[in-house]
C-alpha cells in the first residue's frame, strides 16, 4: 500500500495534540486590531482547539500527525 501524502497547507497551519485534537491559531487576529476590545485581543493570544466537525476534515489532510 503506498504512503498517503500530507496536504502542505494543512501541515503549516495545524498540529495535533497528544490526545489527537487539532490545534490551530486563533481566528480574527490578522488585522484590524484597533477596532477590537482589549479583552478580545487578550483572549485570542496563542492557539486554540478546533471544533470536532472541522477537525474531522483536517485529520484527513494530516494522515500521520
C-alpha positions, 0 to 999 in steps of 0.5 A: 500500500503506498504512503498517503501524502500530507496536504502542505497547507494543512501541515503549516497551519495545524498540529495535533495534540497528544490526545489527537485534537487539532490545534490551530491559531486563533481566528480574527487576529490578522488585522484590524486590531484597533477596532477590537476590545482589549479583552478580545485581543487578550483572549485570542493570544496563542492557539486554540482547539478546533471544533470536532466537525472541522477537525474531522476534515483536517485529520484527513489532510494530516494522515500521520500527525 
